[in-house]
């Protein structure tokens, strides 16, 4: 359909639907994991907005990092990609802390995971919207549909996986002393950034980008990484069941 091609308003509307509806679907799925003691809807809304805000904050910071660090680090190198991933994970965590105030509302060990997953989906919703919009505006629906589907089963879940890693670190140290909780939080941020960066690196290595970066791999690399993400998501669901059993 070329109805949306070169039509700014319709393209924005469809991009918004393509980005937010899948994110809300995943949000509904993950909230089911805490159906015994569900978080107040207003806090879930705040966490989702925190993710949207994190997208807005991280974009200029990543652009700055690209210009500041490219002379030192290769644009397609792992270290710069790690910096980008760290910026996104830190932005999601800080915005979630700011809008949700975990010290006041985290009453169960599973709460940090749920709040951060919600924040991750808010981030993915706006990111996917911005990512799909150029395809819709320039090509109609020819490539936009495929791109939205790939991000629905890939990038969105990667954000969930990365942010939930930080949440799990907080959950397993929930009843520990303050120093232990801080150490667990720092470790969670590092591991989340590592997972996020590794996913992006192996995806980007399969294609030649504008900087001419390529390590081969192509589509096979993408589907291999995607399979790893889905396996990790299954493991996450099992870990959440374990977190529900944590007591003081």
Rosetta blueprint (number, residue, H / E / L):
1 X L
2 X L
3 X L
4 X L
5 X L
6 X L
7 X L
8 X H
9 X H
10 X H
11 X H
12 X H
13 X H
14 X H
15 X H
16 X H
17 X H
18 X H
19 X H
20 X H
21 X H
22 X H
23 X H
24 X H
25 X H
26 X H
27 X H
28 X H
29 X H
30 X H
31 X H
32 X H
33 X H
34 X H
35 X L
36 X L
37 X L
38 X L
39 X L
40 X L
41 X H
42 X H
43 X H
44 X H
45 X H
46 X H
47 X H
48 X H
49 X H
50 X H
51 X H
52 X H
53 X H
54 X H
55 X H
56 X H
57 X H
58 X H
59 X H
60 X H
61 X H
62 X H
63 X H
64 X H
65 X H
66 X H
67 X H
68 X H
69 X H
70 X L
71 X L
72 X L
73 X L
74 X L
75 X L
76 X L
77 X L
78 X H
79 X H
80 X H
81 X H
82 X H
83 X H
84 X H
85 X H
86 X H
87 X H
88 X H
89 X H
90 X H
91 X H
92 X H
93 X H
94 X H
95 X H
96 X H
97 X H
98 X H
99 X H
100 X H
101 X L
102 X H
103 X H
104 X H
105 X H
106 X L
107 X L
108 X L
109 X L
110 X L
111 X H
112 X H
113 X H
114 X H
115 X H
116 X H
117 X H
118 X H
119 X H
120 X H
121 X H
122 X H
123 X H
124 X H
125 X H
126 X H
127 X H
128 X H
129 X H
130 X H
131 X H
132 X H
133 X H
134 X H
135 X H
136 X H
137 X H
138 X H
139 X H
140 X L
141 X L
142 X L
143 X L
144 X H
145 X H
146 X H
147 X H
148 X H
149 X H
150 X H
151 X H
152 X H
153 X H
154 X L
155 X H
156 X H
157 X H
158 X H
159 X H
160 X H
161 X H
162 X H
163 X H
164 X H
165 X H
166 X H
167 X H
168 X H
169 X H
170 X H
171 X H
172 X H
173 X L
174 X L
175 X L
176 X L
177 X L
178 X H
179 X H
180 X H
181 X H
182 X H
183 X H
184 X H
185 X H
186 X H
187 X H
188 X H
189 X H
190 X H
191 X H
192 X H
193 X H
194 X H
195 X H
196 X H
197 X H
198 X H
199 X H
200 X H
201 X H
202 X H
203 X H
204 X H
205 X L
206 X L
207 X L
208 X L
209 X L
210 X L
211 X L
212 X L
213 X L
214 X L
215 X L
216 X L
217 X L
218 X H
219 X H
220 X H
221 X H
222 X H
223 X H
224 X H
225 X H
226 X H
227 X H
228 X H
229 X H
230 X H
231 X H
232 X H
233 X H
234 X H
235 X H
236 X H
237 X H
238 X H
239 X H
240 X H
241 X H
242 X H
243 X H
244 X L
245 X L
246 X L
247 X L
248 X L
